[in-house]
Amino acid sequence: MNRRLTQVRQISQIERNPCNLFNQCESAVQRFLNRRLMQIGQISQIERNP
């Protein structure tokens, strides 16, 4: 019963604020991309100055 309640609560939160879900996904993607960019930047630094 408790789990059902939390599911319902989550759904109603999403209905009130659908952007929130999107923002969570977006920030995760952003973090991932930033990490990749930093790795690429480090690699190119090494190539320029081994």
C-alpha distance matrix in Angstrom:
0.0 3.8 5.5 5.1 6.3 8.9 10.0 10.6 12.3 14.4 15.5 16.6 18.4 20.1 21.1 22.6 24.3 24.9 27.8 25.6 24.3 27.9 29.2 27.1 28.3 31.8 32.1 31.1 33.8 36.1 35.7 36.3 39.4 40.7 40.6 42.4 45.0 45.6 46.2 48.5 50.3 50.8 52.2 54.6 55.8 56.6 58.5 60.5 61.2 61.0
3.8 0.0 3.8 5.4 5.1 6.4 8.7 9.9 10.5 12.4 14.3 15.4 16.5 18.5 20.0 21.1 22.4 23.3 25.8 23.3 22.2 25.9 26.9 24.6 26.2 29.5 29.5 28.6 31.5 33.6 33.1 33.9 37.0 38.1 37.9 40.0 42.5 42.9 43.6 46.1 47.7 48.2 49.7 52.1 53.1 54.0 56.0 57.9 58.5 58.4
5.5 3.8 0.0 3.8 5.3 5.1 6.2 8.6 9.7 10.5 12.4 14.3 15.2 16.6 18.4 20.0 20.9 21.2 23.7 21.3 19.7 23.3 24.5 22.0 23.2 26.8 26.9 25.7 28.5 30.9 30.4 30.9 34.0 35.4 35.1 37.0 39.6 40.2 40.7 43.1 44.9 45.4 46.8 49.2 50.3 51.1 53.0 55.1 55.8 55.6
5.1 5.4 3.8 0.0 3.8 5.5 5.1 6.2 8.6 9.9 10.6 12.4 14.2 15.4 16.6 18.5 19.9 20.1 23.1 21.1 19.5 23.0 24.7 22.7 23.7 27.2 27.8 26.9 29.3 31.8 31.7 32.3 35.1 36.7 36.7 38.4 40.9 41.8 42.4 44.6 46.4 47.2 48.5 50.7 52.0 53.0 54.7 56.7 57.6 57.5
6.3 5.1 5.3 3.8 0.0 3.8 5.4 5.1 6.0 8.6 9.9 10.5 12.2 14.2 15.2 16.4 18.2 19.0 21.9 19.8 18.9 22.6 23.8 22.0 23.7 26.9 27.2 26.8 29.5 31.6 31.5 32.5 35.3 36.5 36.9 38.8 41.0 41.8 42.7 44.9 46.5 47.3 48.9 51.0 52.1 53.3 55.1 56.9 57.8 57.9
8.9 6.4 5.1 5.5 3.8 0.0 3.8 5.4 4.9 6.0 8.5 9.8 10.3 12.2 14.1 15.2 16.2 17.0 19.4 16.9 16.0 19.7 20.7 18.6 20.4 23.6 23.7 23.2 26.0 28.1 27.9 28.9 31.8 32.9 33.2 35.2 37.4 38.1 39.1 41.3 42.8 43.6 45.2 47.4 48.4 49.6 51.5 53.2 54.1 54.2
10.0 8.7 6.2 5.1 5.4 3.8 0.0 3.8 5.4 5.1 6.2 8.7 9.8 10.6 12.4 14.3 15.2 15.2 18.0 16.0 14.4 17.9 19.5 17.7 18.8 22.2 22.9 22.2 24.6 27.0 27.1 27.8 30.5 32.0 32.4 34.1 36.3 37.4 38.2 40.2 42.0 42.9 44.3 46.4 47.7 48.9 50.5 52.3 53.4 53.5
10.6 9.9 8.6 6.2 5.1 5.4 3.8 0.0 3.8 5.4 5.1 6.2 8.6 9.9 10.5 12.3 14.1 14.6 17.8 16.3 15.2 18.7 20.4 19.2 20.5 23.6 24.5 24.3 26.6 28.7 29.2 30.2 32.6 34.1 34.8 36.5 38.5 39.7 40.7 42.6 44.2 45.4 46.8 48.7 50.1 51.4 53.0 54.7 55.9 56.2
12.3 10.5 9.7 8.6 6.0 4.9 5.4 3.8 0.0 3.8 5.4 5.2 6.2 8.7 9.8 10.6 12.2 13.4 16.2 14.2 13.9 17.6 18.7 17.5 19.4 22.2 22.7 22.9 25.5 27.2 27.6 29.0 31.4 32.5 33.4 35.3 37.1 38.1 39.4 41.4 42.7 43.9 45.6 47.4 48.5 50.1 51.8 53.3 54.3 54.8
14.4 12.4 10.5 9.9 8.6 6.0 5.1 5.4 3.8 0.0 3.8 5.5 5.0 6.2 8.7 9.9 10.4 10.9 13.5 11.3 10.4 14.1 15.3 13.9 15.7 18.6 19.3 19.3 21.8 23.7 24.1 25.3 27.7 29.0 29.8 31.6 33.5 34.6 35.9 37.7 39.2 40.4 42.0 43.8 45.0 46.5 48.1 49.7 50.8 51.3
15.5 14.3 12.4 10.6 9.9 8.5 6.2 5.1 5.4 3.8 0.0 3.8 5.4 5.1 6.2 8.7 9.8 9.6 12.9 11.8 10.6 13.8 15.8 15.1 16.3 19.1 20.4 20.5 22.5 24.6 25.5 26.5 28.6 30.2 31.2 32.7 34.5 36.0 37.2 38.8 40.3 41.8 43.2 44.9 46.3 47.9 49.3 50.8 52.2 52.7
16.6 15.4 14.3 12.4 10.5 9.8 8.7 6.2 5.2 5.5 3.8 0.0 3.8 5.4 4.9 6.2 8.5 9.6 12.9 12.0 12.0 15.2 16.7 16.5 18.3 20.6 21.8 22.5 24.5 26.2 27.2 28.6 30.5 31.9 33.2 34.9 36.4 37.7 39.3 40.8 42.1 43.7 45.4 46.8 48.1 49.9 51.3 52.7 54.0 54.8
18.4 16.5 15.2 14.2 12.2 10.3 9.8 8.6 6.2 5.0 5.4 3.8 0.0 3.8 5.4 5.1 6.0 7.8 10.4 8.8 9.5 12.8 13.7 13.5 15.7 17.8 18.6 19.6 21.9 23.2 24.1 25.8 27.7 28.8 30.2 32.1 33.4 34.6 36.4 38.0 39.1 40.7 42.5 43.9 45.0 46.9 48.4 49.6 50.9 51.7
20.1 18.5 16.6 15.4 14.2 12.2 10.6 9.9 8.7 6.2 5.1 5.4 3.8 0.0 3.8 5.4 5.0 4.8 7.9 7.1 6.8 9.8 11.6 11.7 13.2 15.3 16.7 17.7 19.4 21.0 22.4 23.7 25.4 26.8 28.4 29.9 31.2 32.8 34.4 35.8 37.1 38.8 40.4 41.7 43.1 45.0 46.3 47.6 49.1 49.9
21.1 20.0 18.4 16.6 15.2 14.1 12.4 10.5 9.8 8.7 6.2 4.9 5.4 3.8 0.0 3.8 5.5 5.7 9.3 9.8 10.0 12.2 14.2 15.0 16.3 18.0 19.8 20.9 22.4 23.9 25.6 26.9 28.3 29.8 31.6 32.9 34.1 35.9 37.6 38.7 40.0 41.9 43.4 44.6 46.1 48.1 49.2 50.4 52.1 53.0
22.6 21.1 20.0 18.5 16.4 15.2 14.3 12.3 10.6 9.9 8.7 6.2 5.1 5.4 3.8 0.0 3.8 6.3 9.0 9.2 10.8 12.9 14.0 15.1 17.2 18.4 19.7 21.4 23.1 24.0 25.7 27.5 28.7 29.9 31.8 33.5 34.3 35.9 37.9 39.1 40.0 42.0 43.8 44.8 46.1 48.2 49.5 50.5 52.0 53.2
24.3 22.4 20.9 19.9 18.2 16.2 15.2 14.1 12.2 10.4 9.8 8.5 6.0 5.0 5.5 3.8 0.0 3.8 5.4 5.6 7.8 9.6 10.3 11.8 13.9 14.8 16.1 18.0 19.6 20.3 22.1 24.0 25.1 26.2 28.2 29.9 30.6 32.2 34.3 35.5 36.3 38.3 40.2 41.1 42.3 44.5 45.8 46.7 48.3 49.5
24.9 23.3 21.2 20.1 19.0 17.0 15.2 14.6 13.4 10.9 9.6 9.6 7.8 4.8 5.7 6.3 3.8 0.0 3.8 5.4 5.8 7.0 9.0 10.5 11.7 12.8 14.8 16.4 17.4 18.6 20.7 22.1 23.1 24.7 26.7 27.9 28.9 30.7 32.6 33.5 34.7 36.8 38.4 39.3 40.8 42.9 44.0 45.1 46.8 47.9
27.8 25.8 23.7 23.1 21.9 19.4 18.0 17.8 16.2 13.5 12.9 12.9 10.4 7.9 9.3 9.0 5.4 3.8 0.0 3.8 5.5 5.1 6.0 8.6 9.9 10.1 11.9 14.1 15.0 15.7 18.0 19.7 20.4 21.6 24.0 25.3 25.9 27.7 29.8 30.7 31.6 33.8 35.5 36.2 37.7 40.0 41.0 41.9 43.7 44.9
25.6 23.3 21.3 21.1 19.8 16.9 16.0 16.3 14.2 11.3 11.8 12.0 8.8 7.1 9.8 9.2 5.6 5.4 3.8 0.0 3.8 5.4 5.0 6.2 8.7 9.6 10.5 12.5 14.2 14.9 16.5 18.5 19.7 20.7 22.6 24.4 25.3 26.7 28.7 30.0 30.9 32.8 34.7 35.7 36.9 39.0 40.4 41.4 42.9 44.0
24.3 22.2 19.7 19.5 18.9 16.0 14.4 15.2 13.9 10.4 10.6 12.0 9.5 6.8 10.0 10.8 7.8 5.8 5.5 3.8 0.0 3.8 5.4 5.2 6.5 8.6 10.1 11.0 12.6 14.2 15.7 17.0 18.5 20.1 21.6 23.1 24.4 26.0 27.7 28.9 30.3 32.1 33.6 34.9 36.3 38.2 39.5 40.7 42.3 43.1
27.9 25.9 23.3 23.0 22.6 19.7 17.9 18.7 17.6 14.1 13.8 15.2 12.8 9.8 12.2 12.9 9.6 7.0 5.1 5.4 3.8 0.0 3.8 5.4 5.2 6.0 8.6 10.0 10.5 12.0 14.2 15.3 16.2 18.0 20.0 21.0 22.0 24.1 25.8 26.6 28.0 30.1 31.5 32.5 34.1 36.1 37.1 38.3 40.1 41.1
29.2 26.9 24.5 24.7 23.8 20.7 19.5 20.4 18.7 15.3 15.8 16.7 13.7 11.6 14.2 14.0 10.3 9.0 6.0 5.0 5.4 3.8 0.0 3.8 5.4 4.8 6.0 8.5 9.7 10.0 12.0 14.0 14.9 15.9 18.1 19.7 20.3 22.0 24.1 25.2 26.0 28.1 29.9 30.8 32.1 34.3 35.5 36.5 38.1 39.2
27.1 24.6 22.0 22.7 22.0 18.6 17.7 19.2 17.5 13.9 15.1 16.5 13.5 11.7 15.0 15.1 11.8 10.5 8.6 6.2 5.2 5.4 3.8 0.0 3.8 5.4 5.3 6.3 8.7 9.8 10.7 12.5 14.3 15.3 16.8 18.7 19.9 21.2 23.0 24.5 25.6 27.2 29.0 30.4 31.6 33.4 34.9 36.2 37.5 38.3
28.3 26.2 23.2 23.7 23.7 20.4 18.8 20.5 19.4 15.7 16.3 18.3 15.7 13.2 16.3 17.2 13.9 11.7 9.9 8.7 6.5 5.2 5.4 3.8 0.0 3.8 5.6 5.2 6.3 8.6 10.0 10.7 12.3 14.2 15.6 16.7 18.3 20.1 21.4 22.7 24.2 26.0 27.3 28.7 30.3 32.0 33.2 34.7 36.2 36.9
31.8 29.5 26.8 27.2 26.9 23.6 22.2 23.6 22.2 18.6 19.1 20.6 17.8 15.3 18.0 18.4 14.8 12.8 10.1 9.6 8.6 6.0 4.8 5.4 3.8 0.0 3.8 5.4 5.1 6.0 8.6 9.8 10.4 12.0 14.2 15.2 16.1 18.1 19.9 20.8 22.0 24.1 25.6 26.6 28.1 30.2 31.2 32.4 34.1 35.2
32.1 29.5 26.9 27.8 27.2 23.7 22.9 24.5 22.7 19.3 20.4 21.8 18.6 16.7 19.8 19.7 16.1 14.8 11.9 10.5 10.1 8.6 6.0 5.3 5.6 3.8 0.0 3.8 5.4 4.8 6.1 8.5 9.7 10.2 12.2 14.1 14.9 16.2 18.3 19.7 20.5 22.3 24.2 25.4 26.5 28.5 30.0 31.1 32.4 33.5
31.1 28.6 25.7 26.9 26.8 23.2 22.2 24.3 22.9 19.3 20.5 22.5 19.6 17.7 20.9 21.4 18.0 16.4 14.1 12.5 11.0 10.0 8.5 6.3 5.2 5.4 3.8 0.0 3.8 5.4 5.2 6.2 8.6 9.9 10.8 12.5 14.2 15.4 16.8 18.5 19.9 21.3 22.9 24.5 25.8 27.4 28.9 30.4 31.7 32.3
33.8 31.5 28.5 29.3 29.5 26.0 24.6 26.6 25.5 21.8 22.5 24.5 21.9 19.4 22.4 23.1 19.6 17.4 15.0 14.2 12.6 10.5 9.7 8.7 6.3 5.1 5.4 3.8 0.0 3.8 5.5 5.1 6.1 8.5 9.9 10.6 12.2 14.2 15.4 16.4 18.1 20.0 21.1 22.5 24.2 25.9 27.0 28.5 30.1 30.9
36.1 33.6 30.9 31.8 31.6 28.1 27.0 28.7 27.2 23.7 24.6 26.2 23.2 21.0 23.9 24.0 20.3 18.6 15.7 14.9 14.2 12.0 10.0 9.8 8.6 6.0 4.8 5.4 3.8 0.0 3.8 5.4 5.1 6.0 8.6 9.9 10.3 12.1 14.2 15.1 16.1 18.2 19.9 20.8 22.2 24.3 25.5 26.6 28.2 29.3
35.7 33.1 30.4 31.7 31.5 27.9 27.1 29.2 27.6 24.1 25.5 27.2 24.1 22.4 25.6 25.7 22.1 20.7 18.0 16.5 15.7 14.2 12.0 10.7 10.0 8.6 6.1 5.2 5.5 3.8 0.0 3.8 5.5 5.1 6.2 8.7 9.8 10.5 12.4 14.2 15.1 16.5 18.5 20.0 21.0 22.7 24.4 25.7 26.8 27.6
36.3 33.9 30.9 32.3 32.5 28.9 27.8 30.2 29.0 25.3 26.5 28.6 25.8 23.7 26.9 27.5 24.0 22.1 19.7 18.5 17.0 15.3 14.0 12.5 10.7 9.8 8.5 6.2 5.1 5.4 3.8 0.0 3.8 5.5 5.2 6.4 8.7 10.0 10.8 12.5 14.2 15.5 16.8 18.6 20.1 21.5 22.9 24.6 25.9 26.3
39.4 37.0 34.0 35.1 35.3 31.8 30.5 32.6 31.4 27.7 28.6 30.5 27.7 25.4 28.3 28.7 25.1 23.1 20.4 19.7 18.5 16.2 14.9 14.3 12.3 10.4 9.7 8.6 6.1 5.1 5.5 3.8 0.0 3.8 5.4 5.0 6.1 8.6 9.8 10.4 12.1 14.2 15.3 16.4 18.2 20.0 20.9 22.4 24.1 25.0
40.7 38.1 35.4 36.7 36.5 32.9 32.0 34.1 32.5 29.0 30.2 31.9 28.8 26.8 29.8 29.9 26.2 24.7 21.6 20.7 20.1 18.0 15.9 15.3 14.2 12.0 10.2 9.9 8.5 6.0 5.1 5.5 3.8 0.0 3.8 5.4 5.0 6.1 8.6 9.8 10.3 12.2 14.2 15.2 16.3 18.4 19.8 20.9 22.3 23.3
40.6 37.9 35.1 36.7 36.9 33.2 32.4 34.8 33.4 29.8 31.2 33.2 30.2 28.4 31.6 31.8 28.2 26.7 24.0 22.6 21.6 20.0 18.1 16.8 15.6 14.2 12.2 10.8 9.9 8.6 6.2 5.2 5.4 3.8 0.0 3.8 5.4 5.1 6.2 8.6 9.8 10.6 12.4 14.3 15.3 16.7 18.5 20.0 21.1 21.6
42.4 40.0 37.0 38.4 38.8 35.2 34.1 36.5 35.3 31.6 32.7 34.9 32.1 29.9 32.9 33.5 29.9 27.9 25.3 24.4 23.1 21.0 19.7 18.7 16.7 15.2 14.1 12.5 10.6 9.9 8.7 6.4 5.0 5.4 3.8 0.0 3.8 5.4 5.1 6.2 8.5 9.9 10.6 12.3 14.2 15.4 16.6 18.4 19.9 20.4
45.0 42.5 39.6 40.9 41.0 37.4 36.3 38.5 37.1 33.5 34.5 36.4 33.4 31.2 34.1 34.3 30.6 28.9 25.9 25.3 24.4 22.0 20.3 19.9 18.3 16.1 14.9 14.2 12.2 10.3 9.8 8.7 6.1 5.0 5.4 3.8 0.0 3.8 5.4 5.0 6.0 8.6 9.8 10.5 12.2 14.2 15.2 16.4 18.1 19.2
45.6 42.9 40.2 41.8 41.8 38.1 37.4 39.7 38.1 34.6 36.0 37.7 34.6 32.8 35.9 35.9 32.2 30.7 27.7 26.7 26.0 24.1 22.0 21.2 20.1 18.1 16.2 15.4 14.2 12.1 10.5 10.0 8.6 6.1 5.1 5.4 3.8 0.0 3.8 5.4 5.0 6.2 8.6 9.9 10.4 12.4 14.2 15.3 16.3 17.3
46.2 43.6 40.7 42.4 42.7 39.1 38.2 40.7 39.4 35.9 37.2 39.3 36.4 34.4 37.6 37.9 34.3 32.6 29.8 28.7 27.7 25.8 24.1 23.0 21.4 19.9 18.3 16.8 15.4 14.2 12.4 10.8 9.8 8.6 6.2 5.1 5.4 3.8 0.0 3.8 5.4 5.1 6.2 8.7 9.9 10.7 12.5 14.4 15.3 15.6
48.5 46.1 43.1 44.6 44.9 41.3 40.2 42.6 41.4 37.7 38.8 40.8 38.0 35.8 38.7 39.1 35.5 33.5 30.7 30.0 28.9 26.6 25.2 24.5 22.7 20.8 19.7 18.5 16.4 15.1 14.2 12.5 10.4 9.8 8.6 6.2 5.0 5.4 3.8 0.0 3.8 5.4 5.1 6.2 8.6 9.9 10.5 12.4 14.2 14.8
50.3 47.7 44.9 46.4 46.5 42.8 42.0 44.2 42.7 39.2 40.3 42.1 39.1 37.1 40.0 40.0 36.3 34.7 31.6 30.9 30.3 28.0 26.0 25.6 24.2 22.0 20.5 19.9 18.1 16.1 15.1 14.2 12.1 10.3 9.8 8.5 6.0 5.0 5.4 3.8 0.0 3.8 5.4 5.2 6.2 8.7 9.9 10.6 12.2 13.6
50.8 48.2 45.4 47.2 47.3 43.6 42.9 45.4 43.9 40.4 41.8 43.7 40.7 38.8 41.9 42.0 38.3 36.8 33.8 32.8 32.1 30.1 28.1 27.2 26.0 24.1 22.3 21.3 20.0 18.2 16.5 15.5 14.2 12.2 10.6 9.9 8.6 6.2 5.1 5.4 3.8 0.0 3.8 5.5 5.1 6.3 8.7 9.9 10.5 11.2
52.2 49.7 46.8 48.5 48.9 45.2 44.3 46.8 45.6 42.0 43.2 45.4 42.5 40.4 43.4 43.8 40.2 38.4 35.5 34.7 33.6 31.5 29.9 29.0 27.3 25.6 24.2 22.9 21.1 19.9 18.5 16.8 15.3 14.2 12.4 10.6 9.8 8.6 6.2 5.1 5.4 3.8 0.0 3.8 5.4 5.1 6.3 8.8 9.9 9.9
54.6 52.1 49.2 50.7 51.0 47.4 46.4 48.7 47.4 43.8 44.9 46.8 43.9 41.7 44.6 44.8 41.1 39.3 36.2 35.7 34.9 32.5 30.8 30.4 28.7 26.6 25.4 24.5 22.5 20.8 20.0 18.6 16.4 15.2 14.3 12.3 10.5 9.9 8.7 6.2 5.2 5.5 3.8 0.0 3.8 5.3 4.9 6.2 8.5 9.8
55.8 53.1 50.3 52.0 52.1 48.4 47.7 50.1 48.5 45.0 46.3 48.1 45.0 43.1 46.1 46.1 42.3 40.8 37.7 36.9 36.3 34.1 32.1 31.6 30.3 28.1 26.5 25.8 24.2 22.2 21.0 20.1 18.2 16.3 15.3 14.2 12.2 10.4 9.9 8.6 6.2 5.1 5.4 3.8 0.0 3.8 5.4 5.1 6.0 7.9
56.6 54.0 51.1 53.0 53.3 49.6 48.9 51.4 50.1 46.5 47.9 49.9 46.9 45.0 48.1 48.2 44.5 42.9 40.0 39.0 38.2 36.1 34.3 33.4 32.0 30.2 28.5 27.4 25.9 24.3 22.7 21.5 20.0 18.4 16.7 15.4 14.2 12.4 10.7 9.9 8.7 6.3 5.1 5.3 3.8 0.0 3.8 5.4 5.1 5.0
58.5 56.0 53.0 54.7 55.1 51.5 50.5 53.0 51.8 48.1 49.3 51.3 48.4 46.3 49.2 49.5 45.8 44.0 41.0 40.4 39.5 37.1 35.5 34.9 33.2 31.2 30.0 28.9 27.0 25.5 24.4 22.9 20.9 19.8 18.5 16.6 15.2 14.2 12.5 10.5 9.9 8.7 6.3 4.9 5.4 3.8 0.0 3.8 5.6 5.8
60.5 57.9 55.1 56.7 56.9 53.2 52.3 54.7 53.3 49.7 50.8 52.7 49.6 47.6 50.4 50.5 46.7 45.1 41.9 41.4 40.7 38.3 36.5 36.2 34.7 32.4 31.1 30.4 28.5 26.6 25.7 24.6 22.4 20.9 20.0 18.4 16.4 15.3 14.4 12.4 10.6 9.9 8.8 6.2 5.1 5.4 3.8 0.0 3.8 6.4
61.2 58.5 55.8 57.6 57.8 54.1 53.4 55.9 54.3 50.8 52.2 54.0 50.9 49.1 52.1 52.0 48.3 46.8 43.7 42.9 42.3 40.1 38.1 37.5 36.2 34.1 32.4 31.7 30.1 28.2 26.8 25.9 24.1 22.3 21.1 19.9 18.1 16.3 15.3 14.2 12.2 10.5 9.9 8.5 6.0 5.1 5.6 3.8 0.0 3.8
61.0 58.4 55.6 57.5 57.9 54.2 53.5 56.2 54.8 51.3 52.7 54.8 51.7 49.9 53.0 53.2 49.5 47.9 44.9 44.0 43.1 41.1 39.2 38.3 36.9 35.2 33.5 32.3 30.9 29.3 27.6 26.3 25.0 23.3 21.6 20.4 19.2 17.3 15.6 14.8 13.6 11.2 9.9 9.8 7.9 5.0 5.8 6.4 3.8 0.0
